[in-house]
């Protein structure tokens, strides 16, 4: 499972199986290839579509949480 912080700063344990069922709130079209640098990140190629499932406020983090295929990160 992964550690995630909610919008109040509380740590939540997120299981991959439950995260994959979270509805997307946006879709992101990949314009730059990215190779995951950590276990909780996703790799994607130019042209991929990533389903965004969490967009925390910029003050808390610059990272969004998304789904790509059967991976969440």
Secondary structure, 3 states (H helix, E strand, C coil): CEEEECCCCCEEEECHHHHCCCCCCEEEECCCCECCCCCCCCCECCCCEEEEEECCCCCCCCCCEEEECCEEC
